[in-house]
Amino acid sequence: MAMSALATVETESGGFPAKPVRPARPGGPAGLDSTRNIGIMAHIDAGKTTTTERILYYTGFTYKIGEVDEGTTQMDWMEQEQERGITITAAATTCFWKGHRINLIDTPGHVDFTVEVERSLRVLDGAVAVFCGVGGVEPQSETVWRQADRYRVPRIAFINKLDRVGADVQMVVRMMRERLSMTPILIQVPYFVAEADFRGVVNLIDEKLYLWDSAERGATYTSHPVPDSMRAEVEKARHQMLESIAEADETFMDLYLEKKPFGPAEIQAALRAATLDLRVVPVLCGAAFRNKGVQPLLDAVVDYLPSPLDVLPVTGRAVEGEGEQVRRPDPGEPLAALAFKIMTDPHMGQLTYIRIYSGTVKAGQMIYNCARQKRVRVGRLMKVHANKFEDLERATAGEIVAIGGMREVVTGDTLADEDAPLLLESMEVPAPVISVAIEPKTKADQDRLGMALHRLSVEDPSFRVRQDEETGQTLISGMGELHLEIIVDRMKREFRVDANVGRPQVAYRESVTRGAEAEGRYVRQTGGRGQYGHVYLRVEPSEPGKGFEFVDEIKGGVIPREFIPAVEKGIKEALETGPVGGFPVTDLKVILLDGSYHEVDSSEIAYKIAASLGFKDAVRKAAPVMLEPIMSLEVILPEGFLGDVLGDLNTRRGKILEVESRGTTRVIRAEVPLERMFGYATAIRSLTQGRGTHTMQFGYYAKVPPQVLEKILGTPGGAAKA
């Protein structure tokens, strides 16, 4: 419908300000009920950072819109981010919208940096999931959605890039329902003048069409009655919306079924209640790059996502003994905060990002690191805006702030008052799947290499460093080739360390396929007091992904209680080297069945050695196997190259799961061993004349086929080990 055919324009008032309001800053904290701690999460290139930049502009935080392609964004501040046009590290900031404080974290979309999403979701109350209007639910979208499910984070969805050819809101909503197993409720429908000529949205709650003024970069918009050409579509979509809300909220169902009068306020209240209870996900539309649809998204953050008061009080366990501690989001309660991110700043040293769940933190005070049972001093207390900081005197419950000068803290530690300690649940850190050997180029680099690797591993829990006992090499491990490439680049730029990097190596694992029992004895008598440790163990396979589980079934005190931790420690150390190829052992249960002790000669070291010997013997009897990481792969390519790409995947031991049609393109979903996927980015470009794209993420571990096992174990010098 042509613009001139629209009814009389009425300037929106109440829904949004006509121009962005620039709040006075710095200001006192908004009340807890007016605070939103949210994250922006999505697949790579869905438009998270672009959306965040618009949010900062329309809330008055910035006076110029930054662009990813130009390397001018506020949130992608690292040199590597600006050069590559991707987000690598989660960046935090604070902005204000309609009297609400919004603490916002922009997270990476690339699977190699998934730990940034993991630790952000651990401390956030709500999230905005951004989906590409053309790509829909892509692989990393599923990964971040599962992460949010694990922490029970309420979400709203924003279907972005509706200005692109092929954008289809209904297709994306259908994919959300099928792939993410959730109930999306579309509360807006897009308004197109022609295909890909996206002009605005129709709000189904108040039945108004909103159009943005491109001359003012979307800062103002106007509202109109629904065009006649869209009336039938809007009525159908609104009916579906109301039915879905009624199914999710009993109070609204009574209004709806009994045809009692209700308005936008009742609809929003029911939608908010269902969203906070994780029953539904409100879905909005827009094109952030074209400056359309961002202000309604901000309204939805305020209307539907929780404040710290809307989530359950945080619980933790007592530092000593049993029992559960509860902390309400109240500045007057004892302090409870979680350190979720460590960052090294070239000017201020180590910075610790914390989410305060209860109590108050003041600059200069002493607090207690409950995980390490040490007192630590709060140096500088700062509000964060990407890589810029503003000093604070105090921060209270519901805030996300940074602390300078705290050395004795790592990711996942709980900070509390010393007289009211507790341990909050930490976060899951994914295991690395790829390793490379690294060595300094010069003697000067050698001195700095250890310090650089230590600092980077403190910052990034998914980055590991270890020495290979056989070769003496330093091995660094991470989530993918890009992850390790960025690490090496940061070493060179930030720490001035030049290093040679070896070929990528797969992080293989070992496990057992049946149960077996073994005895471990360590007896030494050399005159005077000897050493005596004796255990009887059973190993059993556990479900994939379960890791290691230790079960103590000792009865009657045949092994004194004080030696049981030493037994577990000895087994954990023995897990590092399996019998097949010397790789770490995982996914098994170890049961301590029996043993004996000597009143004089028994010691912790003796039981530790005995447990290690018994475990190794039991694993050898339990039909051990070697496991390799299998990657979930999605390839998007023009139809004409389908045969060549499928053939190439077959040569890589790939298992094709599905080939889907999306217009003139094809989407291949497959599972492929990581061992055959190094350099695949170059291969797919060559096979598709540069027109194919792919995403790959870790799926699961599977048994290595015999012919491949022979090849791996036959590699000279143990170079295959990770």
N, C-alpha and C positions, 0 to 999 in steps of 0.2 A: 504494500500500500504506500503510495507516495506521501511524503511528509506534508505536502500542502493539503492533503485530504483529511488530516487529523483534526479533531475537534479543538476548541479553544484551549490554549496552553494555560495551565495554572502552575505557578512556581511552587515547588515542594517546600512546605514548612512543617516541621515536626518530624518528618521521616529522616531528613538529613539537613544540615545547614547548607545554605546556598553556596557559601564559600567555606574552605577549611578553617576551622577555629583553631587558633594557635594558643594553647593553654600557657599560662604563666609557668615558667620553669626557672629554677627548681621549685617544686612545691611540696607541701606535706603529703604524706601518703594518703591515697584514697582509702575509705573504709574497706574492711575485708569483703563486705558484700558487693563492693564496687571494684574489686580486683579480679582480673582474669590472667591466669598463667597458662599460656597456650603455645603450641608449636605448629609450624608449617611443615608438612611432610608429604612426600610424593616420590614417584619415579623420576629418574634423571630427565631433564628437559621438559617437565610438565609445566614449569613456570613458577616454582616456589619463590625464588629470589626476586623475580620480576613483580610478583604479587606483593611481597614484603616491601619492596621499594615504593610501590604505590600506597601501601598502608602508611608508611612513614611520611609520605608527601601529604596525603589527605588528612592525616591527624596533626599536621603542622610541625612535625619533628624536623623535616628537612624542607629546604626551599627550592630544591632542584631534584628532578627524578633521575636516579642513576639507572644506567642500562648495562645489562650483562655483556652484550656484544661489544660495548665500548670500553669495558673494564672500569666503569665509573660507579659501580654500586657501593652503597654504604656497608652492606653485610658481607660481601665477598671482598675482604680487605687484604687477604694474603696475595703475594705476587703470583703464586702458582694458580690461584683461583681466577685472578684477573686475566692471566695469559691464556688459560684453558677454557674459560667461560663456564666453569663448574664450581659447585660448592664442595669444599673439602672438610671444613670444620664447622661445627654448629656455632652460630653467632647469636648473642643475646642482645636485646635492647628493650627499652620501655617507652611507650607512647600513651597518649590520652585520647579518649573518644567519648563524648557526651557524659563527662563526669566520671568515667571509668578509667582506672589505670590498667593498661594491657602490657604485661611482661611477655615479650615475644621471643621465641627462639626459631631461627631459620635453620633447618637441618639439611644435610647433604642428601642427594638422591641416588648417588652411585653406591652399589652394593659393597664396594671395597671399604667404604666409610660408614658401614651400617652401625658400628658401635656408637657413633655420634648420635644417631637416632635413638638407639637403645637407652643411652644414659639421659638423653633429653626427656624422653617419654616417662622415664622413672620418676622425674620430679615435677612433671607438668600435670595440671588438672584437666585440660582439654586440648583438642587438636583440630586443625583445619587440614583436611586431606585434599590435595589438589590433583585433579585428573585432566589429562589432555582430551579435548573434545574429539580428536581424531583417533588417537591411540587407545583411549579408554583405560581399562585396568591392565597395566603392564606388570612385568614380573616384580620389580621392586615395590610397586604399589601393594602387591600381596604381602611382601615381606614386612613392610612397615605397618600394614594393617594388623598382621598377626602380633607384632610387637605391642601395638596399642591395645589389642585384645588381652594380652598377657597382663598388662598393668591396669586393665579396666578403665581406659581413658575415654570419656565421651567425645564424640567427633561430629563435625559438620563437614560437608563435602562441597567443593567448588569446582565445577566443570569449566575449565579454562580453554583458551585458544579457539573460541567459537567463530573467530574471524577467518579461520583457515578453511580451505576447500575440503570437503569430506567430513566436516564436523557434524556429529549426530548425537544429540543429547539422549534420546531414547536408547540408542545402542549402548552408550556408556552406563546408563541406569540399569539396563538389563545385565551388563557384565558385572556391575557392582553386586547385584542380587545373586548372580550365579557363582561368581568366583570368590566373593568375600563373605558369603553366607550371612548377609545382613538385610535389613529392611530400609531401603532408601525411600525418602519422601520428597518428591520434587515440589518445591515451594515457589519456583519461578519457571517460566518458559521463555525461550529466546524470541526476539522479534527480528526477522530478516526482511529487508526490502527486496533482495534477490539472493541467490545462492552465494554464500560467503560474504554478503554485505550485511554484517551483523550490526544493528543499530542500538539495541537496548533489550530490556527484559520486561515481561509482564509479571508483577507480583500477584500470586494466586491468593494470598491472604486478604489483601485490600482491593484486589482487582483493578490495579492501575498499571499503565504502561510508563516505564521510566526511560527517558532518552538523555544521553550525555552530550555536553557541549564540547566538541573536539577542539574548538578554538581556544578553550581554557584548559586544555589537557585533562578534561574530565572532572575538573574541580566543581563544576556546577552541573545540575541536571534538572529536567522538568518532568512533571507528571501529566498524563493524559488519560482520558477514558480508553478502554480497550477498543482497538479498531474493529469495525464490523467484520473484516476479513478473518480475524482471529477469534471471533466470539465463540464459535462452536468448539474450536481447539481448547480455548481457555476454560470453558464450562466443563468439558470432559476431564481436563487435567485437574481442575479444582475438585470435581466430584471424587476422583481417585485419591487426591490428597486428603480430603475430609474422611473418606472411608478408612484410609490407612491410619489416620490419627485416632479415629474412633476404635479401631481394633487394638490400638496400643494403650489407650487410656479409657478406663471405665467411666470416669466422671463425664468426659466428653461424649462417650458413647450414649449415655442417657440423654444428653441434650440433642444429639444428632438423630437418634432413633425416634425419640418422642417429638421431634420437630419443634423443640423449644427455641426461642430466639437466642442467637449467639453472634458475636462479632469478632473482629481481629484479636481483641484482648483474650477472649476465651480460647481461640484457636492457638495463640502463641503460648498461653499457659499450659495447655495440654501437650503441645509439641515440646516445650521445654522439659516438662516432667518425664515424658517418654525418652527424650534424648539423654537426660541425666541418668536414667535407669538403663541405658544402653539397649533399649528396645528398638529405636529407630535412629536414622541419620538424616537430618534435613539436607537437601541438595539445592545449591544455588548455581547460577550461570554467569558467565562473563568472558571478557577478553582483557586480561590485565595489561598486556602490551599496548592495546588500543585505549586504555584508560576507561574501560566500561565494566561496571558491576562490582567495583571494589568497596564502595561505601555501603551497599546492602550487605556485603560480607562482614564488614565491621559491625553493622547493626546486629547481624546474626550471632557474632561472637558474644556480644553483650546480652542478647536475648536468650540464647540457647545453651551456651557453654557455662560450666560451673564456676562459681567463686570458691575460694578456699573453705567457705562455710558450707558449701553444698556437697563436699566430699566427706567420706567417713573420717573421723579422727585417726591420726596415724598411730600405729601400734608398733611396739618393739619389744625385744626380750631383755630380761635383766642381764646385766654384765656378769654377775656371779649368781649361780643358782638358777632355779626355775622361776617361771612367772612371766606375765605379760604386762608391759607398761603401756598406758594410753596417754596421748598428748593431743589436746584440742587446739585448734588454730586461734590461740589467744595470746596476746603479748604478755599477759600476766602469768602464764604458765611457765614451768621450767623449760629451759632451752632444749630444743631438739632440731637438729639441722643435718642435712646430708650433703657431703662433698661429692659432687657429680662430675666435675671436670677440673683437670689441672692444666695450666697453660704457662709457658715460659715467655715472659715479655722481655725484650732486649734492654728496656730501661728500668723496669721494676722487679725483675727476677720472677720467681715462681708466684703465680696467682692461683688461688683456690676458689672455684665457683661453688656456691652453696645455695640450697633451697632451705629456707627457714620454715619449719612446720609449726613450731610453737615457741613462745618466749621472745626475748630481745637480745640482740648482739650489739655491743658498743665498741667503738674503736679503742684499742689499747687494753681491753680487758683480757683476763686469763680464762680460757674455757678448756674443756676436757675432751680429748680424742679417745672415745670409748673403745674403738677397735684395737688401739695400741696401748691403751691405759697410760696415756701421757698427757700432761698439761701443756697446752700450746697458747701462745699469745696472739691475739688479733692485732696485726700491725695496722695497715691502712684498710679501711672499710670503704668499698666503692660501688656506685651504681655503674652499670656497664652499658655502653653503646658500641657494639662490634669491638673495635680495638681502641676505643676511647673510654676514659674513665672519669668519674666525678666523685670526689670525696664525700663521704657521709659520716655523721657522728654516731648514728645508730640505725639499725634496721630491725624490723619486727616480723612476726608471723605472716606468712603469705608472700614474702619478698624473695627475689632471686638476686643475689649480690656477689661481689668478688672480694676476697680478702688477700692482701699482700703480706708476704713475710712469714707464712706458715710452712715450714719445711717438713715437719713430721706428719704430713697428711697425704694420703693417696686417694684415688678414685674409689668411692664406695664407703669411706669412713664416716662414722656418725660423730657429730660434735654436740656436746651437751654441757649442762652445768655439772660441776664435779660432785656436788652432793645429790644429784638426781640423774645418774648415768643410765643409758639404755642403748641397745643396739638395734638400729633400724634395718629392715631388709635391704640388702645391697642390690646389685643388678647383675643380669646375666651377661657374660662377655663371651662372644663366639670364639671358637678355637681357630687358629690360623690354618690355612690350607696350602700355603705355598712358602717356600724358603729359598734364600740365595746365600751364597758365601760372600763375605765382604772382607776386604783387607785394605789397610791404608797405603797410599802411594808413596809416602815419604816418612822418615822418622818423626818429623814434626807433626804430621797427620796422625801418627800412631798415638802420640800423647793425648791428642784431643778426641780421638775416636771413641774411647771408652766413655768419656764424659758426655759426648753427644748422644750416644746410644742410650745411656742411662736416662738422660733428660727426656728423650723422645719416648722411651718405654714408660716413664712415669706419666707423661701426657696422654698416651694412647694405650689403653689396656689390651687392645687386640694386636699390638705389635710386641713381639717377643724376641729376646736375644739369648743365645746360649753358645757354649763351646762344644764342638764335636770332639768327644774323647779320643776317637781313633785318629782323626786327621789333624786335630789342633786348630781347625778353622773356626772363625767366628761366623755363626749362622744367624741371619735375621729372618723372622717369619712374620707373615701378614695375611691379609684377606684376599690379595690378588696382585697381579702384576702392576697395576696402577698404584695401589697402596704403597708397595715397596719402591716404586719409581719416585713417588712424592717424598717418601722418607729420605731417599738418597739425595734428592734435589734440595731438601731442607737442610740436610747435613752440610752440603756445600755452601748454601747461601747464608744460613743462620749461624753455623758453627765453624765455617771455613775449613771443612774437612774434605779433602779429595780422597776418593776410595775407588778401588777396582771391585766390580761386582760380577760374580759368577753366573752361570746359567741357572734359570729357575729350577727348583727341585720340588717334587710333590711331597706333601706332609702325609706319608703313609701311616697307618695304624695297624695294630695287631689285636686279636681277640681270641676267645676260645669257643669251640662249638659243642662241647659236652662237659659234664661235671667230672671232677677228679679230686682225689684226696692225696695229701702228702704230709710227711713229717719233717719238721725242721729242728735240728739239734745243733747247738753250739756249746761245746764243753772244752775248756782250756784249764790246765793245772800246771802252773809254772813255779810252784813254791809260794807259800803264803796264800793270800786270797786268790781264788781262781775266777773263772767266768762260767756261768751256767745259764743257758736259755733253752727251753724246749716247748715247741708248739705243735699242734696238729690242725691242719687247715683243709678246707674244701673250697674249690673254685667252681663257679657255675656261670654260664652265659646269661647276660641280662638283655633287655630289649635295646635296639639300636638307639644311640643318643643318650642313654642313661648314665654313661660314664662308669665311675668306680663306686662301689658300695661296700662298706665294711659292716659285718654283723658279728656281734660278740655273744656267743652262746656258752660262755664259761659258767659252770655251776660248781658250787661247793668250794670255791676259792682255790682250785688247783693251780691257777695262776693269780697272784695277788693283783688287786685292782690297779695299783700304781704302775704296773708293767704293761697294762693293756694299751695305753697310748703309744708306747714304744713299739709294740707289735704292729699297730696300724701304720706308724711312721716308716718302719722297715719295709712293709708291703708297698707303701706309696713310692718309696725310693726305687724299689724293684720294678715298679710299673714303667719306669722310664726306658727300659731296655727289654724288648721281647725276644723270644727264642728263634723266631723265623728269620728276621732280617735286622734285629736290633732296634726296631721302632717302638714307640710308646704303646703300651697295652691299655685297652679301654673296653667299655661295655661288658663288665663282668662283676659278679658278686663274690666276695671272699668272706667265708664264715670261719671264725675261730672256734673250733670244736672242743679241743682238749689240750693238755700240756702238763707240765710239772715244774717245780721250782726247788731251789736249794736255799736253805735258810741263810747261809753265809755267802755263797758264791753268786747267786742270781743278781743281775744288774740290768739296767735299761739297755745298755749297749749290747749285752748278750742276747736279750730278747729281740732287739732290732735285727741283729744278724741272723738269728734263728728264723725269724719270720721271713726275711728276705730269701734265705736258702729254701725254706719250705714252699714259699710262693712260686719260686722259679721251677722247682721240681713238679709242683701241681700243674702249672701251666703247660709244661712239656708233655704231661700225660693227658691233657684235656683237648687234644686235637687242635693245636693253635693254627690260625689262618692269618693271612695278611689282608688288610682292607685298604681300599683306595677311595679318594673323594670323587663322587659323581656329581657333576654340575648340571643344574637346570638351565637349559639354553633356549632362548627365543630369538629367531631370525625373522626380520621383516624385509621382504625383497619383491621386486617386480616379478610378475608371473612367468616371464620368459626365461628366467634363470633358475626356476624351481628344480628342474632335473639335475643340473650341475651341482647345486648346493646339497640336495639329498644324497647324491652319489658321494660327494666329499665327506658328508657326515657318516656314511656307512663305512668308509675307509678309516674313520677315527673311532670305531667301535661304538658309534652313536645308536641310540634306540629312539626311533621316531614315535612320538606320542600322538601328535595331531598336526594336521595341515589345515589351516583355516583361511577362508577367503574374506578379504576386506576390500571391496571394490576391485580395482585392477592389481592390488597387491596380495601377496600370500604371506601367511604367518606360520612358521614352522616351530613347533615345540618339541624339544628332544631332551634326552638325558645322555651325557657324554662324559667319559672319564677325563678328569683334569689333565692327566698325563699326556693326552693327545690334543690338548687345546691351546698350548702355548703358541703365540703368534697368530691366533685365529683372526684377529682384527685385520691383519694384512691379507690373509687368505680370502676372507669374505669380500673385501674390496676388490681383489683381483677377479674373483668368480662372478661378481655382479657389476663390473665396470664402475665401481665406486658408489653404486646405488643401493646396496644392501646395508642394513644396520643390525647389530645383535646386542643382546644383553645376556649376561651369564652370572649365576650365583650358585653358591654351594647348596647341594640338595641333601645328600646323605652319604654314608660310607657303605661300600659293597665289597664282597670277596673278590680278590684279584684272580683272574683266570690263570690256570697253570702255565700256559705258554708265556704269558706276560710276567708272571712271577719269576720264571727262569731267567728272563731277560733282565729284570730288575736286580736280582741277586747276583747276576753275573757281571754287573757293572764294576769295573776295577776301582779299587781304592775306596769303596764305600761311598762314591759320589752321589748315589741316588738317595742316600739317607737325608731325612729332614729333621 
